[in-house]
Amino acid sequence: MEQPPRPAHVGMAVVNYHSAPDVAGLLASLPRGDDVRLSVVVVDNSTSAEELARCTVAAREASGLALEVVDAGANLGYAGGNNRAVAHLLALDDPPGVLVVVNPDVRWVAGSLAELAAYCLAHDDAIVSVPTRQDGQMGTGIVRYLPLTGYFRPDAAGSTHRFAYAAGHCFALTADRWRALGGLTEAYFLYCEEIDLALRHRAAQGRLATFDAGAVEHEGGGAINGEASGRSLTSYFHGTRSRVLLHRRFPSLWPSLAPLVVLRTGWAVSLLLTGRVAEGRAVLRALAAGLRDPRPRR
């Protein structure tokens, strides 16, 4: 007798850094159903036994999910944490065919994971964004990087702009595409990893697509640090260092490296002159770190 088709297997990578309540909220929001097998790996970057315990409790309370919490043993950053989570997923006896990388401060609002899996498999040459509501505005989940300023702006679904990318708070792709790209680049600690991925993806004739049948809500910031006291300087430093590394890594961005450095230096000086000394110093340290880093070349 012919066997019924097996449900799609989706693997989800989540990185926790002092955001266990957010992890619990994300897990609670995920759609369940017999039409999909969902395996979730949460990598805890917090280096805190208490936070690891909180994250483990959140996982235990998430019914209906095949879920594993992994102690990273160090703060691996966004790329390192997600690469570790995906490695665990792909090492399963029956690994998932579709991968979703999602931040803890995301809530699933609409659409089924089975539909997302089918969409990714039908668009196996694409990195797939999910429409996102943030700060009361609905967007496509596609963002465009502006090299001269280092700023970002929302972009259209399926944008073909050479600096467009699927925002890192939630994107999906086939496991085969992830393997072909080699995962996320760990030269960055925070920020620009998903732009780097998109540039390598586009160089391999890949494209962007948007899963219009779904939607998520993104709070923003919670994936960086659950403790607001540490978020600001972390963002100032890594937001600048990662941009400098990005511009050094890709020839298409080399012409805009000098303008970026000039603008960031001016910003640092303005911060210093207005009494925001710690922030200004963080930007200057980041510029120096990004320019000195020996690893930028691909």
Secondary structure, 3 states (H helix, E strand, C coil): CCCCCCCEEEEEEEEECCCHHHHHHHHHHCCCCCCEEEEEEEEECCCCHHHHHHHHHHHHCCCCCEEEEEECCCCCHHHHHHHHHHHHHHCCCCCCCEEEEECCCEEEEECCHHHHHHHHHHCCCEEEECCEEECCEEECCEEEEECCCCEEEECCCCCCCCCEEECCCEEEEEHHHHHHHCCCCCCCCCCCHHHHHHHHHHHCCCEEEECCCCEEEECCCCCCCCCHHHHHHHHHHHHHHHHHHHHHHCHHHHHHHHHHHHHHHHHHHHHHHCCCHHHHHHHHHHHHHHHHCCCCCC
